[in-house]
Amino acid sequence: MRNGVKATIVGGVFAVMVGGAGYGAYNIVGAVSGDEGSSSAGARRTGPPSGDEVRETSEKFFAAWERGDAAAAADLTDNAVAARELLVAYGGQAHIGRVKVTPGTAAGPRVPFSVSATVSYEGKSKPLTYEGELAVVRGETTGRALVDWRPSVLHPDLKTGDTLVTGESASPPIEAVDRDGVVLTKAKYPSLGPVLDALRDRYGDKAGGTPGVELAIRHASETAGDTSLVTLAEGRAGKLRTTIGAGVQAAAEKAVEGYAESSVVAVRPSTGEVLAVANHREDGFNAAFQGKVAPGSTMKIITAAMLIDNGVTAMNGPAPCPATATWQSQQFGNLTGMEPNEGATLANSFMRSCNTAFIKLIDGSDERPLTDESLTTEAQERFGLGKDWKTGIVSFDGSVPASGGPNRAANAIGQGEVQMNPLNMASVTATAVTGTFRQPYLVSPKLDGRRLATARGLPSGTAAQLKQMMRLTATSGTGARAMAGLGGDIGAKTGSADVDGQELSDSWFTGFRGDLAAAAMAERGGHGGDAAGPIVAAVLRTGG
């Protein structure tokens, strides 16, 4: 719909009409500060608004909103300029009229309400109904009781920078289907909602459909597709085949429901196809694909590969695990309760997730040709991270910067400046177990001719050792509890990422079972096996 409506012209006309002759005298400066119109000639009132003030202010606001008087309604808020812009758009480019606002019972300063209205465009009309809530506050400079303005006052799904528009949709509707032709809908797979919106925005005009007419939220972010609210005229849906596997997706959706602020991605290592992407988040953010957070000890897959590829050690080579390790005056330790083991091998330190072993091994010397760039080179050239992935929707492809000082050591254990998301770590696991980097994707590149990222991948010997160490982790290491009961060829790596200001670390887990790899993260989930582990295990249990 970005090309369907001339919003500025229509909005401006509406503002003049609703304001009438008095609009020219409207004091813009006063509107911003809440100074327009004194509440009384006496002293400025202070303290929370009384019940009568809450009722009177909300009723006046609702009445102005109902009659389409954007200026009057905006003047009853604590941010008149921002409020007026959206209120003008509501009756202007959104073409919403016949508004009826029914207030509910106030609870202190908060007033719930319901809205019934009509959306009309080029001879087509549809009803619009929704529930909302506003709060009444005391104006700081005037003492007036004012509506605490935020976009969600006008519609609960509006955020800062968003607006409402009615017209021809920006993209034709799509019928997204999984790899086997099963239809994917928001109703059946709620977590896929933002993904399906993004796919429609990007591929609607390539899937063979024709646009319809709709009321939609146009988001401030250019990377976010419009969110449709009311369809006035159906377009013809084009069919878009994705790589999603309906059974894996269903398991992923159910798994993340049990853990707050969690995300998971599953890929097929032999092809790079994304089989599932699910998020359970209050903000609706697709953290599975776009998150940028420290991955904790799941990063040790890449660090171990670097150590092996550079001849520092091998799976059965030495990797002593002392109680502490110091790197450039900064001391690092292990998880509470981990027993030191000076005779440990790399496999043993990997399966127990010993931080100090990896930190002691990253030192550069004549025998250990490692530098500040070594981990970055391994991540990019072997695992394809930071290579501008083109998955089919907006995604972040990982970042492992070359770091000096203490961050060089922190990066090696998935802290410091390293940033990842579940998509990245599922891909890392896929590369580790096959030796070949295959960039993950949701839609075949044949549809739009995009070029997928490439990387060298791993030597066969390195991949074989990584896979075996992950097997040991899943059967007798830190991942054993989460992976218990899973048959076949399995492997895993746990991670816990400390975040400043958080009492509990972020929980990370990545694993494989046959030709299925998955990675998950749960904010404040604790140890890797506590929250992210069960999510990954549930996805792997489907078998792909």
Long-range contacts (C-beta under 8 A, 24 or more apart in sequence): 1-165, 1-167, 1-168, 1-169, 1-170, 1-214, 1-216, 1-218, 1-226, 2-170, 2-218, 2-226, 3-168, 3-170, 4-165, 4-167, 4-168, 4-169, 4-170, 4-211, 5-93, 5-165, 5-166, 5-167, 5-168, 6-93, 7-89, 7-92, 7-93, 7-163, 7-165, 10-92, 10-93, 11-85, 11-88, 11-89, 11-92, 11-93, 12-88, 13-92, 14-68, 14-70, 14-88, 14-91, 14-92, 15-70, 15-71, 15-84, 15-88, 15-92, 18-68, 18-69, 18-70, 18-71, 18-88, 18-91, 19-69, 19-70, 19-71, 22-71, 23-71, 26-71, 26-75, 28-81, 31-74, 31-75, 31-80, 31-81, 31-84, 32-79, 32-80, 32-81, 33-141, 33-142, 34-78, 34-80, 34-139, 34-140, 34-141, 34-142, 34-144, 34-146, 35-141, 35-142, 36-75, 36-80, 37-75, 37-142, 37-144, 38-142, 38-144, 39-142, 39-143, 39-144, 39-145, 43-143, 44-142, 44-143, 45-138, 45-143, 45-144, 46-138, 46-143, 47-138, 48-108, 48-109, 48-138, 49-109, 49-136, 49-137, 49-138, 49-145, 51-106, 53-136, 53-145, 54-106, 54-108, 54-109, 54-111, 54-136, 54-145, 55-106, 56-145, 57-136, 57-145, 57-146, 57-147, 58-103, 58-106, 58-111, 58-113, 58-134, 58-136, 58-147, 59-103, 61-134, 61-147, 62-101, 62-103, 62-113, 65-99, 65-101, 66-99, 66-100, 66-101, 68-97, 68-99, 76-146, 76-147, 77-146, 77-147, 77-148, 77-149, 77-153, 78-137, 78-139, 78-140, 78-146, 78-147, 78-148, 78-149, 79-149, 80-149, 82-149, 83-147, 83-149, 83-153, 85-163, 86-151, 86-154, 86-158, 86-163, 86-164, 87-154, 89-163, 89-164, 89-165, 90-154, 90-164, 93-163, 93-164, 93-165, 93-166, 93-167, 94-119, 94-163, 94-164, 94-165, 94-166, 94-215, 95-119, 95-120, 95-121, 95-166, 95-215, 96-128, 96-164, 96-166, 96-215, 109-135, 109-136, 109-137, 109-148, 110-134, 110-135, 111-135, 111-136, 119-166, 119-215, 119-230, 119-232, 121-166, 121-167, 121-213, 121-232, 122-213, 124-213, 124-232, 124-233, 125-232, 126-215, 126-230, 126-231, 126-232, 127-230, 128-215, 128-229, 128-230, 130-155, 130-156, 131-156, 132-156, 155-217, 155-229, 157-217, 157-227, 157-229, 158-217, 159-219, 159-220, 160-220, 161-219, 161-220, 161-221, 162-217, 162-218, 162-219, 162-220, 163-217, 163-218, 164-215, 164-216, 164-217, 164-218, 164-229, 165-215, 165-216, 165-218, 165-226, 166-213, 166-214, 166-215, 166-216, 166-232, 167-213, 167-214, 168-211, 168-212, 168-213, 169-204, 169-211, 169-212, 169-213, 169-214, 169-216, 169-226, 169-228, 169-235, 170-201, 170-204, 170-211, 170-216, 170-225, 170-226, 171-200, 171-201, 171-202, 171-203, 171-204, 171-205, 171-211, 171-225, 171-226, 172-200, 172-204, 172-205, 172-207, 172-209, 172-210, 172-211, 172-212, 172-235, 172-236, 172-237, 172-238, 173-200, 173-204, 173-209, 173-211, 173-212, 173-234, 173-235, 173-236, 173-237, 173-238, 174-199, 174-200, 174-203, 174-204, 174-207, 174-209, 174-237, 174-238, 174-239, 174-240, 175-237, 175-238, 175-239, 175-240, 176-200, 176-240, 176-242, 177-239, 177-240, 177-241, 177-242, 178-241, 178-242, 178-244, 178-245, 178-246, 178-249, 179-241, 179-242, 179-243, 179-244, 179-245, 179-273, 179-275, 180-245, 180-246, 181-241, 182-246, 184-242, 184-244, 184-246, 184-249, 189-249, 189-250, 189-253, 190-253, 191-252, 191-253, 191-256, 191-277, 191-278, 191-279, 191-280, 192-244, 192-249, 192-253, 192-277, 192-278, 193-284, 194-224, 194-279, 194-284, 194-286, 195-277, 195-286, 195-289, 195-393, 195-442, 197-224, 197-225, 197-226, 197-227, 198-223, 198-224, 198-225, 198-286, 198-393, 198-394, 199-240, 199-242, 199-392, 199-393, 199-442, 199-443, 200-225, 201-225, 201-226, 202-392, 202-393, 203-240, 203-392, 203-443, 203-447, 203-448, 204-238, 206-238, 206-447, 206-448, 207-237, 207-238, 207-239, 207-240, 208-238, 208-239, 209-235, 209-236, 209-237, 209-238, 210-235, 210-236, 211-235, 223-394, 240-443, 240-447, 241-443, 241-444, 242-392, 242-442, 242-443, 243-268, 243-273, 243-274, 243-275, 243-441, 243-442, 243-443, 243-444, 244-274, 244-275, 244-276, 244-277, 244-442, 245-275, 245-276, 245-542, 245-544, 247-542, 248-275, 248-276, 248-516, 248-539, 248-542, 248-544, 249-275, 249-276, 249-277, 249-278, 251-276, 251-538, 251-539, 251-541, 251-542, 252-276, 252-277, 252-278, 252-518, 252-535, 252-538, 252-539, 253-278, 254-538, 255-520, 255-534, 255-535, 255-538, 255-539, 256-280, 256-520, 256-535, 258-534, 258-535, 259-507, 259-522, 259-525, 259-531, 259-532, 259-534, 259-535, 260-522, 260-523, 260-524, 261-287, 261-522, 261-523, 261-524, 262-520, 262-521, 262-522, 262-523, 262-525, 262-531, 262-532, 262-535, 263-287, 263-288, 263-291, 263-421, 263-422, 263-520, 263-521, 263-522, 264-288, 264-422, 264-518, 264-519, 264-520, 264-521, 264-532, 264-535, 264-536, 264-539, 265-289, 265-421, 265-422, 265-423, 265-426, 265-440, 265-518, 265-519, 265-520, 266-426, 266-516, 266-517, 266-518, 266-539, 266-540, 266-544, 267-423, 267-426, 267-427, 267-430, 267-440, 267-516, 267-517, 267-518, 268-430, 268-515, 268-516, 268-517, 268-544, 269-429, 269-430, 269-431, 269-433, 269-434, 269-438, 269-512, 269-515, 269-516, 269-517, 270-434, 270-438, 270-515, 271-438, 272-427, 272-430, 272-438, 272-439, 272-440, 272-441, 272-452, 273-440, 273-441, 274-391, 274-423, 274-440, 274-441, 274-442, 275-516, 275-544, 276-518, 276-539, 277-423, 277-442, 286-393, 286-394, 287-421, 287-422, 287-521, 288-421, 288-422, 288-423, 289-391, 289-393, 289-394, 289-395, 289-396, 289-421, 289-423, 290-394, 290-395, 290-396, 290-421, 291-396, 291-420, 291-421, 291-422, 291-521, 292-396, 292-399, 292-419, 292-420, 292-421, 293-419, 293-420, 293-421, 293-497, 293-499, 293-506, 293-521, 294-414, 294-415, 294-416, 294-418, 294-419, 294-420, 294-497, 294-498, 294-499, 294-506, 295-414, 295-418, 295-420, 295-424, 295-425, 295-495, 295-497, 295-508, 295-521, 296-413, 296-414, 296-415, 296-494, 296-495, 296-496, 296-497, 296-498, 296-505, 296-506, 296-508, 296-528, 297-353, 297-355, 297-413, 297-414, 297-493, 297-494, 297-495, 297-496, 297-508, 297-528, 298-414, 298-420, 298-425, 298-428, 298-493, 298-494, 298-495, 298-508, 298-509, 298-510, 298-519, 298-528, 299-411, 299-412, 299-413, 299-414, 299-418, 299-420, 299-495, 300-350, 300-353, 300-358, 300-412, 300-413, 300-414, 300-493, 300-495, 301-428, 301-429, 301-432, 301-466, 301-470, 301-493, 301-510, 302-375, 302-378, 302-379, 302-382, 302-383, 302-385, 302-400, 302-428, 303-358, 303-362, 303-375, 303-378, 303-412, 303-413, 304-346, 304-350, 304-358, 304-465, 304-466, 304-469, 305-378, 305-382, 305-383, 305-432, 305-458, 305-462, 305-466, 306-370, 306-374, 306-375, 306-378, 307-346, 307-358, 307-361, 307-362, 308-346, 308-461, 308-462, 308-465, 308-466, 309-378, 309-382, 309-458, 309-459, 309-462, 310-368, 310-369, 310-370, 310-374, 311-369, 312-361, 312-368, 312-370, 313-346, 313-361, 314-346, 314-465, 315-345, 315-346, 315-347, 315-465, 315-468, 315-469, 316-345, 316-346, 316-347, 317-345, 317-346, 318-343, 318-344, 318-345, 318-346, 319-344, 319-345, 319-346, 319-348, 319-349, 319-350, 319-354, 319-357, 319-358, 319-361, 320-344, 320-349, 320-357, 320-360, 321-348, 321-349, 321-352, 321-354, 321-356, 321-357, 322-356, 322-360, 323-356, 324-356, 325-355, 325-356, 325-357, 325-359, 325-360, 325-409, 327-359, 327-363, 327-406, 327-408, 327-409, 328-405, 328-406, 328-409, 329-406, 330-406, 330-409, 332-356, 332-359, 332-409, 332-410, 332-413, 335-496, 335-527, 346-469, 347-468, 347-469, 347-472, 350-469, 350-472, 350-473, 350-477, 350-493, 351-469, 351-472, 351-473, 351-476, 351-477, 351-478, 352-477, 352-478, 353-473, 353-477, 353-478, 353-493, 353-494, 353-495, 353-528, 355-413, 358-412, 358-413, 359-409, 359-412, 359-413, 362-408, 362-409, 362-412, 372-402, 372-403, 372-404, 372-408, 373-402, 375-400, 375-402, 375-408, 375-411, 375-412, 376-400, 376-401, 376-402, 380-455, 381-455, 381-456, 382-431, 382-437, 382-455, 382-456, 382-457, 382-458, 383-427, 383-428, 383-431, 383-437, 383-455, 384-427, 384-431, 384-437, 384-439, 384-453, 384-454, 384-455, 385-424, 385-427, 385-428, 387-439, 387-453, 387-454, 387-455, 388-453, 389-439, 389-440, 389-452, 389-453, 390-439, 390-441, 390-445, 390-450, 390-451, 390-452, 390-453, 391-423, 391-439, 391-440, 391-441, 391-442, 391-443, 392-441, 392-442, 392-443, 393-442, 395-423, 396-421, 396-423, 396-424, 397-424, 397-453, 398-424, 414-495, 414-497, 414-508, 415-497, 415-498, 421-521, 422-519, 422-520, 422-521, 423-519, 424-519, 425-508, 425-510, 425-519, 425-521, 426-510, 426-517, 426-518, 426-519, 427-517, 428-510, 428-519, 429-470, 429-491, 429-493, 429-510, 429-511, 429-512, 429-517, 429-518, 429-519, 430-512, 430-517, 431-455, 431-457, 431-458, 431-463, 432-458, 432-463, 432-466, 432-467, 432-470, 433-463, 433-466, 433-467, 433-470, 433-491, 433-512, 433-517, 434-463, 435-459, 435-460, 435-462, 435-463, 435-464, 467-491, 470-511, 470-512, 474-511, 478-527, 478-528, 478-529, 479-509, 479-511, 479-528, 479-529, 479-533, 481-529, 481-533, 482-509, 482-511, 482-528, 482-529, 482-533, 482-534, 482-536, 482-537, 483-511, 483-533, 483-537, 483-540, 486-513, 486-537, 486-540, 486-541, 488-513, 488-514, 488-543, 489-513, 489-514, 490-540, 492-533, 492-536, 493-528, 494-527, 494-528, 494-529, 494-532, 494-533, 495-528, 495-532, 496-526, 496-527, 496-528, 507-531, 507-532, 507-533, 508-532, 509-533, 509-535, 509-536, 510-536, 511-536, 511-537, 511-540, 512-540, 513-540, 513-541, 513-543, 513-544, 514-543, 514-544, 515-544, 516-540, 516-542, 516-543, 516-544
